[in-house]
Amino acid sequence: MAITVMIAAALPDRAQAQTAPQWSPVAGYTVNLGLAGPATGPVQAVWYTAGGNRLLAQTQSGRVFETTDFQHWQLNSSDAVPPAPAKPVTAANPDSGVQVTTAGSRRYSVTRDNIYGTDDVSTDRIWVNLTGFNGVSIIGGGFSALAVSPSSALDITAANRFGVWRSLDAGLSWQSLNADLPNLDARSFVGQRTVVLADSALASVTAGKWTAAEGVAPETALRATLATRAGIVATVAEQSGSLIYAGMAAGGLVKISADGGNTWRDSAIASAASIDSLWVDPANSQAALAASGARLFRTTNGGVFWDPVTGTLAAGAIHGLTADSAAGVVYAATDTGIHSGRLSLNAADGVPARWVSVTGDLPIATAWDVRLNMDGTLTVLLDGYGAFETIAPHRAQSPRIVNAADMTDRAAAPGSLISVLGASVRQATSGRNAYPVLLATEQSSQLQVPFEVSPGIQQLVVQGAGGNWTAPLNVKEVAPAIFVDSDGAPMLQDANSQLVIDAGTPLRPGARVQVLATGLGKVTPEWPTNTPAPVDSPPSVVAPVAAFLDGSPVQVLSATLAPTLIGNYLVELQIPAFVNRGASELRIVVSGEESNRVRLYLEPGITSR
């Protein structure tokens, strides 16, 4: 079986969670971009101190760092940044130089794209490209400065758009000095483990390191589409269902479309200026938040009117927003870190938010973005320092039972999987039925609903590491839910190869795909709880199963328990031979009960065999 579903992450001490969460770094400060070493963000200046035993660099944030071992960096708040060297005017320099530096019998010329060196300092006629290979700089471009060590003309360090690079042999070879330099240029989240860099490129975590990723951020693509189709040049845009919010650069103006961008209306926010950040409730697109500078506004009616809800938040500019509408909690990424506020998102109650800082032990830096994840964690993006994660403070204080497939409050069904967020469960029962604990961490636990449980409201008695508690659990005959990853992409595999289908891989017409789901109810022959399904002839779902793609029926070839797994089901579908290209919406219906709706990407072409 190629697809497995688990929740595993660290949960900080619940007693400290609300006021002092313990944050863990997601990855380091660098990105693998295929250069001569790990890269980071732009560096504005670099210089040696007298004697050449210390190297200093000024990053894009304006902070100055120093290193004495040319490996580890520490913050420097005493040394002044030297003035930028005068621009060269010698016509013999290759291209148009940024800087020309002479050291003994060597001369270096820095251009925007490469660094050149020469020993012919008298005529400057013979220049050698020290960074170029096959027309591309091996340490990246966008050079801003070059420093030559006072102790050796062969010891040089370059600063560019991708960090700091040192050579001990006058540019014949280069090494990255970026691994310990807090200068990652990530600005926003696309997913729990994918970020948008300052130049709009994507980076994802692979094996604990940031690596360049293909594609375009959905928000970037949406703004580009709005500019092309409607002539709307938005500072930020968000879409939920067919409702689109597009924030503009002036006048507190938000343009809103209720029909996917075909028609638009203006929604002005009084006393606001540029709209810098938007958040739209995925469960209710009528509810949204908008930030303008240091002020926060809310709508609960699709932008008919906005009310100011900044409240006690006095933290500088707001750069990112996320929220849990069911809990009435908002998180704001600001100039002074991360702040949490209690705020109703379902009604304009006139009560401004009450805020507390949840920055905890994070480095002191601007927070560019914040994301509330389906697994109950909160991820923040700090200027230069990258991403950090903790259990969401409001969830750590009140454990919550959700569907394991999409982390929502939908009902459960006999045999299905549920997750308990914010608690390490040791034992759970309802009446005489024991709910097997399949996985338990300090952050969350995964349980199976026994096949023997009867439909109705069950009182689930939970014994956890932090004590015992009781919670109602709504159980139906069937409650289908499609498993999605942390970014909301459905978990699929190719029916022939059994290989997982990547979220960015379009499906060809005629393909046979298997959808991983839970909550499809009873099976035949009956199967015992807490037992992996067999590889050969797995039990079939008793209830009738249907599937729809963009509202049109899709042939269901089979619906069974997923082999080798517990509480998982596989629904095998036949993609039609003729499909519309692009994003399509898939849902499963079992005995009239609908699953969550997920997005598939289809491409036209020859029917798969």
C-alpha positions in Angstrom: 0.0 0.0 0.0 1.6 3.3 -1.1 -0.4 5.7 0.9 -0.2 6.0 4.7 -1.8 8.5 7.0 -0.2 9.6 10.3 -0.1 12.6 12.5 3.2 13.0 14.3 4.7 16.3 15.7 5.8 17.7 19.0 3.4 19.4 21.4 4.7 21.9 24.0 3.7 21.8 27.6 0.0 22.6 27.7 0.3 24.6 30.9 2.5 27.1 29.1 0.8 27.0 25.7 -1.3 30.1 25.8 1.3 32.6 27.1 4.7 31.0 26.3 4.5 28.4 23.5 7.6 26.5 22.7 8.5 26.9 19.1 10.6 24.4 17.0 12.4 25.4 13.8 11.0 23.7 10.6 14.2 23.9 8.6 17.3 26.0 8.4 18.2 29.4 6.8 19.2 28.2 3.4 17.7 26.9 0.2 19.2 24.3 -2.2 19.1 26.1 -5.6 21.7 24.0 -7.3 24.5 26.6 -6.8 28.0 25.9 -5.5 26.6 25.7 -2.0 23.4 26.4 0.0 21.9 29.8 -0.7 20.1 32.3 1.4 18.6 35.8 0.8 20.2 39.0 -0.4 23.2 40.4 1.4 23.7 44.2 1.0 27.3 44.6 2.2 30.3 42.5 3.3 33.7 43.5 4.7 36.7 42.3 6.7 38.0 44.0 9.8 41.7 45.0 10.1 43.9 41.9 10.1 41.2 39.9 8.2 40.3 37.8 11.3 36.7 38.9 11.3 34.2 39.0 8.5 31.0 41.0 8.7 27.8 41.0 6.5 24.7 43.2 6.4 21.6 41.2 5.5 18.5 42.3 3.8 16.9 43.1 7.2 19.6 45.7 7.9 21.0 43.5 10.7 24.8 43.0 10.8 26.3 39.6 11.6 29.9 38.6 12.1 32.0 35.5 11.9 35.4 34.6 13.2 35.6 31.0 12.1 33.9 31.7 8.7 31.2 29.2 9.5 29.1 30.4 12.5 27.6 33.9 12.6 26.4 36.0 15.5 24.6 39.3 15.7 26.9 42.4 15.7 25.4 45.7 17.0 28.6 47.7 17.4 30.3 47.8 14.0 29.2 50.4 11.5 28.6 49.5 7.9 31.3 51.0 5.8 30.3 53.3 3.0 29.7 51.7 -0.4 32.6 51.9 -2.7 32.5 54.4 -5.6 31.1 53.1 -8.9 34.0 52.3 -11.4 34.2 54.4 -14.5 37.1 52.7 -16.3 35.8 51.6 -19.7 38.1 48.6 -19.7 36.2 46.9 -17.0 34.1 44.0 -18.2 30.4 45.0 -18.6 29.4 47.8 -16.3 31.1 47.2 -13.0 29.4 47.5 -9.6 32.8 47.7 -7.8 36.5 47.6 -8.7 39.0 46.7 -6.0 42.8 46.5 -6.3 44.8 44.5 -3.8 48.5 44.1 -4.4 49.0 42.7 -7.9 45.3 41.6 -8.2 42.3 43.6 -9.3 38.7 42.5 -9.1 35.7 43.8 -11.0 32.2 43.1 -9.7 29.3 43.2 -12.1 25.6 42.5 -11.5 26.0 39.0 -12.9 29.6 37.9 -12.3 33.0 38.6 -10.7 36.1 39.1 -12.8 39.8 39.1 -11.9 43.0 40.2 -13.5 46.7 40.3 -12.8 47.1 42.9 -15.6 46.5 45.9 -13.3 48.4 48.3 -15.6 46.1 47.9 -18.6 43.0 46.0 -17.4 42.9 44.2 -20.7 42.8 40.6 -19.6 39.9 39.8 -17.4 39.0 36.3 -16.2 35.4 35.4 -15.2 35.7 33.9 -11.7 32.1 32.9 -11.2 30.7 32.1 -14.7 30.2 28.5 -16.0 28.2 27.8 -19.2 27.0 31.4 -19.1 25.7 31.3 -15.5 27.3 32.3 -12.2 27.9 29.2 -10.0 27.1 31.3 -6.9 24.1 33.1 -8.3 23.9 36.7 -9.5 22.8 40.1 -8.3 26.2 41.0 -6.8 26.3 43.9 -4.4 29.8 43.9 -3.0 33.2 42.2 -2.8 35.6 42.2 0.1 39.3 41.4 0.0 41.1 40.3 3.1 43.8 42.6 4.4 46.0 39.6 5.0 45.8 38.1 1.5 44.7 39.3 -1.9 43.6 35.7 -2.7 41.1 35.7 0.2 37.9 37.3 -1.2 34.3 37.3 -0.1 31.3 38.2 -2.4 27.8 39.3 -1.4 24.9 38.9 -3.8 21.2 38.1 -4.0 21.9 34.5 -2.8 24.0 35.3 0.3 27.8 35.3 1.1 30.4 33.3 -0.8 34.1 33.0 0.0 37.2 32.0 -2.1 40.7 31.4 -0.7 42.3 31.1 -4.2 41.3 34.4 -5.9 38.0 33.0 -7.2 39.1 29.6 -8.7 36.8 27.9 -6.2 34.0 29.1 -3.9 32.3 28.0 -0.7 29.0 29.1 0.8 29.0 30.9 4.2 25.2 30.9 4.4 24.4 27.8 6.5 24.4 29.7 9.8 23.4 33.1 8.6 19.8 34.1 9.5 18.8 35.5 6.1 16.2 33.3 4.5 14.0 35.5 2.2 10.8 33.6 2.6 7.7 35.9 2.8 4.5 33.8 2.9 3.2 30.3 3.1 1.6 28.2 0.4 1.4 25.1 2.5 2.6 23.9 5.9 6.0 23.0 4.4 6.1 25.3 1.3 6.9 29.0 1.3 7.1 31.8 -1.3 10.4 33.5 -1.5 10.8 37.3 -2.0 11.3 36.8 -5.7 8.0 34.7 -5.9 9.9 31.4 -6.3 8.7 28.5 -4.2 10.7 26.4 -1.7 9.6 23.3 0.1 11.1 21.2 2.9 12.8 18.0 1.7 14.7 15.9 4.2 14.7 18.8 6.7 16.1 21.3 4.2 14.6 24.0 2.0 14.7 23.0 -1.7 13.5 24.9 -4.7 10.0 23.8 -5.8 8.3 24.0 -9.1 5.1 26.0 -9.8 3.5 29.3 -8.8 1.9 30.2 -5.5 -2.0 30.1 -5.9 -2.3 33.6 -4.6 0.3 34.9 -7.1 -1.5 33.0 -9.9 -4.9 34.5 -8.8 -3.6 38.0 -8.9 -2.1 37.4 -12.3 -5.4 36.0 -13.5 -7.3 39.0 -12.1 -4.9 41.4 -13.9 -5.3 39.6 -17.2 -9.1 38.9 -17.1 -10.5 41.9 -15.2 -7.7 44.5 -15.3 -7.6 44.4 -11.5 -4.1 45.0 -10.1 -4.4 43.7 -6.6 -1.9 43.9 -3.7 -3.4 40.7 -2.3 -6.2 38.3 -3.3 -7.9 35.3 -1.8 -10.6 33.0 -3.1 -13.0 30.7 -1.2 -15.4 28.8 -3.5 -16.7 31.3 -6.1 -16.2 34.3 -3.8 -13.0 36.3 -4.5 -11.6 39.2 -2.5 -9.0 41.5 -4.1 -7.3 44.1 -2.0 -6.2 47.3 -3.7 -3.3 49.6 -3.1 -5.2 52.7 -2.1 -8.5 53.9 -0.5 -9.1 50.8 1.6 -10.7 49.3 -1.4 -11.6 45.6 -1.7 -13.0 44.4 -5.0 -15.3 41.4 -4.5 -16.7 38.9 -7.0 -19.4 36.4 -6.0 -19.3 34.5 -9.3 -15.6 33.5 -9.7 -14.5 36.7 -11.3 -17.1 37.4 -13.9 -18.6 40.4 -12.2 -17.3 42.7 -9.5 -18.4 45.2 -6.9 -16.4 47.7 -4.8 -16.3 47.4 -1.0 -14.6 50.3 0.7 -13.2 50.1 4.2 -13.4 53.4 6.0 -10.2 54.8 7.4 -8.1 52.1 5.7 -5.4 52.7 3.1 -3.6 49.9 1.2 -4.9 46.4 1.8 -1.9 44.4 2.9 -3.3 41.1 3.9 -6.5 39.1 3.6 -7.9 36.0 5.2 -11.1 34.3 4.1 -12.9 31.7 6.2 -12.7 28.4 4.2 -15.8 27.2 6.0 -17.8 30.4 5.3 -16.6 32.7 2.6 -18.9 35.5 3.8 -16.5 35.9 6.8 -13.1 37.6 6.1 -10.4 39.7 7.7 -8.4 42.5 6.1 -5.3 44.3 7.3 -4.2 47.8 6.4 -1.0 48.8 8.0 -1.5 48.3 11.7 -5.3 48.1 11.5 -7.5 45.1 11.3 -11.0 44.9 9.8 -13.7 42.2 9.7 -16.7 41.4 7.5 -19.3 38.7 8.2 -21.5 39.4 5.2 -19.2 39.1 2.2 -17.9 42.7 2.3 -21.2 44.5 2.5 -19.6 46.3 5.4 -16.4 46.1 7.4 -16.0 46.9 11.1 -12.7 47.8 12.8 -11.5 45.1 15.2 -7.9 46.1 15.9 -8.7 46.4 19.6 -5.6 46.3 21.8 -3.2 45.1 19.1 -0.4 47.7 19.0 2.3 45.7 17.2 3.2 47.6 14.1 2.2 46.6 10.6 0.2 43.4 10.1 1.7 41.2 7.4 -0.2 37.9 7.7 -3.4 36.5 9.2 -4.9 33.2 10.0 -7.9 32.2 12.1 -10.1 29.4 13.6 -13.7 30.7 13.1 -15.2 27.9 15.2 -13.0 28.8 18.2 -13.2 32.6 17.5 -9.4 32.9 17.5 -7.2 35.1 15.2 -3.4 35.0 14.8 -1.6 38.0 13.3 1.9 38.1 12.0 3.3 41.6 12.8 6.4 43.7 13.0 6.8 42.5 16.6 6.1 38.8 16.2 2.9 36.7 16.6 -0.2 37.8 18.5 -3.4 35.9 19.3 -6.8 37.6 19.6 -10.2 36.4 20.6 -12.7 37.6 18.0 -16.1 36.5 16.7 -15.9 35.7 13.0 -19.5 34.6 12.6 -21.2 37.8 13.7 -20.4 41.5 13.9 -20.8 41.8 17.6 -19.0 45.1 17.9 -16.5 43.7 20.3 -12.9 44.4 19.3 -10.3 41.7 19.6 -8.4 41.1 22.9 -4.8 40.3 22.1 -1.9 38.5 23.7 1.6 37.9 22.4 2.4 34.2 21.6 5.9 35.0 20.3 7.4 33.0 23.2 10.9 31.9 22.6 11.1 33.0 18.9 14.0 35.2 17.7 13.2 38.9 17.7 12.3 39.6 14.1 9.4 40.7 11.9 6.8 38.0 11.3 5.9 37.8 7.7 3.2 35.2 7.8 1.3 32.8 10.0 -0.6 29.6 9.2 -3.0 27.5 11.2 -2.6 23.9 10.0 -5.1 21.0 9.9 -3.1 19.0 12.3 -3.5 21.6 15.1 -0.2 23.3 14.7 0.7 26.9 14.1 3.5 27.9 11.8 5.1 31.3 11.6 7.6 32.8 9.1 10.2 35.1 10.6 12.3 37.6 8.7 15.6 35.9 8.0 15.0 33.1 10.5 12.7 30.9 8.4 9.7 28.9 9.7 8.9 27.8 13.2 6.1 25.6 14.5 4.2 24.9 17.7 0.9 23.5 18.8 -1.7 26.2 18.2 -2.1 27.8 21.7 -5.9 27.8 21.7 -6.1 24.2 20.6 -3.6 23.1 23.2 -5.9 24.2 26.0 -9.0 22.4 24.8 -8.6 19.1 23.0 -10.8 18.7 20.0 -12.2 15.6 18.2 -12.1 15.9 14.4 -12.4 13.6 11.4 -9.0 12.2 10.6 -9.3 12.7 6.9 -9.9 16.4 6.6 -9.5 17.6 10.3 -13.1 18.9 10.3 -16.0 18.4 12.8 -17.9 16.2 10.4 -19.5 13.1 11.8 -17.8 9.7 12.3 -19.0 6.3 11.2 -18.5 2.7 12.3 -14.9 1.7 11.3 -13.8 5.2 10.5 -10.8 7.2 11.9 -11.0 10.2 14.2 -8.2 12.4 15.5 -8.0 14.1 18.9 -6.1 17.3 18.5 -4.2 18.7 21.5 -4.1 15.5 23.6 -2.2 12.3 24.0 -4.9 9.7 24.4 -4.2 6.5 26.3 -7.7 5.0 26.3 -11.1 5.9 24.9 -14.5 4.2 25.3 -18.2 4.8 24.7 -20.5 2.5 26.7 -19.0 -1.0 26.3 -17.1 -0.1 23.1 -13.3 0.5 23.2 -11.9 2.8 20.6 -8.4 1.5 19.6 -5.6 4.2 19.9 -3.6 3.8 16.7 -1.2 6.6 17.2 -0.6 9.0 20.2 1.8 11.9 20.5 1.8 14.9 22.8 0.2 16.9 20.0 -2.6 14.6 18.7 -3.9 11.0 18.7 -5.6 8.9 16.1 -8.4 6.4 17.0 -10.7 4.0 15.2 -14.4 4.0 15.8 -15.4 0.4 16.4 -17.5 -1.3 13.7 -19.8 -2.3 16.5 -20.8 1.3 17.5 -24.4 2.2 16.8 -25.4 5.5 15.1 -26.3 8.3 17.4 -24.6 10.7 19.8 -22.0 8.8 21.7 -20.4 10.1 24.8 -16.7 9.4 24.3 -14.8 9.0 27.6 -11.1 9.8 27.0 -8.2 9.1 29.3 -5.2 11.2 28.4 -1.8 12.2 29.7 -3.3 15.5 31.0 -6.3 13.9 32.6 -9.8 12.5 31.8 -12.6 14.2 29.9 -15.8 13.4 28.1 -16.9 14.7 24.7 -19.9 14.0 22.4 -19.2 12.1 19.2 -21.8 12.1 16.4 -21.8 8.7 14.7 -23.8 8.0 11.5 -24.2 4.9 9.4 -21.9 6.5 6.9 -19.9 9.7 7.0 -17.5 9.7 4.0 -14.4 11.9 4.0 -11.6 12.0 1.5 -8.1 12.2 3.0 -6.2 15.4 2.2 -2.7 16.5 3.0 -1.7 19.6 5.0 -2.2 21.7 1.9 -5.7 20.3 1.1 -4.7 18.1 -1.8 -6.5 14.7 -2.0 -4.5 11.5 -1.4 -4.7 9.5 -4.6 -2.8 6.7 -6.2 -2.6 5.2 -9.6 -4.7 2.0 -9.7 -2.3 0.2 -12.0 1.1 1.1 -10.5 -0.1 1.7 -6.9 2.1 4.9 -7.0 1.0 8.0 -5.2 -0.2 10.7 -7.5 1.5 14.0 -6.7 -0.7 17.0 -6.0 0.8 18.8 -9.0 0.5 15.9 -11.4 -2.5 16.3 -13.8 -4.7 13.2 -14.3 -5.2 12.0 -17.9 -8.6 11.2 -19.2 -9.6 7.6 -18.9 -7.2 7.0 -16.0 -8.1 4.7 -13.1 -7.4 6.3 -9.7 -7.9 5.2 -6.2 -9.1 7.7 -3.6 -8.1 7.2 0.0 -11.1 7.8 2.3 -12.7 7.0 5.6 -16.2 6.8 7.1 -17.7 4.5 4.4 -19.3 2.4 7.1 -19.9 -1.4 7.3 -18.2 -3.9 5.0 -18.8 -7.4 3.8 -17.7 -9.8 4.9 -17.6 -8.2 8.4 -14.1 -7.2 9.5 -12.8 -6.9 13.1 -11.9 -3.5 14.5 -8.2 -2.6 14.9 -7.2 -5.1 12.3 -5.4 -4.2 9.0 -7.4 -5.1 5.9 -6.1 -8.1 3.9 -4.1 -7.6 0.7 -6.1 -10.2 -1.2 -9.9 -9.6 -1.5 -10.3 -6.8 1.0 -13.9 -6.5 2.3 -16.3 -4.4 0.2 -18.4 -1.4 1.4 -22.0 -2.4 2.0 -23.6 1.0 1.3 -23.9 2.3 -2.3 -21.0 4.6 -3.3 -21.2 7.3 -6.0 -18.7 9.9 -7.1 -19.1 13.2 -9.0 -16.6 15.3 -10.9 -17.8 18.9 -11.4 -21.3 17.6 -10.7 -21.2 14.9 -13.3 -21.3 11.2 -12.3 -18.0 9.3 -12.4 -17.9 5.5 -12.6 -17.1 3.8 -9.3 -15.2 0.6 -10.1 -14.9 -0.6 -6.4 -15.0 0.6 -2.8 -13.2 -1.6 -0.3 -11.1 -1.4 2.9 -7.6 -0.2 2.0 -5.2 -3.2 2.1 -2.8 -3.3 5.1 -4.4 -0.3 6.7 -6.9 0.2 9.6 -9.9 2.4 9.2 -9.0 3.4 5.6 -11.0 2.8 2.5 -10.1 2.8 -1.2 -12.6 4.0 -3.8 -11.4 3.2 -7.3 -12.7 5.6 -10.0 -12.6 5.7 -13.8 -11.9 9.2 -15.0 -14.0 9.9 -18.1 -12.4 9.8 -21.5 -13.4 13.4 -22.2 -12.8 16.0 -19.5 -12.4 19.7 -19.2 -8.8 20.8 -18.7 -7.8 22.4 -15.4 -9.1 22.2 -11.9 -12.1 20.0 -11.2 -14.1 19.3 -8.0 -14.5 15.7 -6.8 -16.8 14.5 -4.1 -18.0 11.0 -2.9 -21.6 10.3 -1.9 -22.4 7.3 0.2 -26.1 6.6 0.9 -26.9 10.3 0.3 -24.1 11.5 2.6 -21.5 13.7 0.9 -17.8 13.8 1.5 -15.6 16.9 1.5 -15.0 18.4 -1.9 -11.4 18.1 -3.2 -9.7 19.5 -6.2 -8.2 17.4 -9.1 -6.2 18.7 -12.0 -7.0 17.2 -15.3 -5.4 17.5 -18.7 -7.0 16.7 -22.1 -5.3 14.0 -24.1 -5.4 10.4 -25.3 -7.4 8.1 -23.2 -5.3 6.0 -20.8 -5.4 2.3 -21.2 
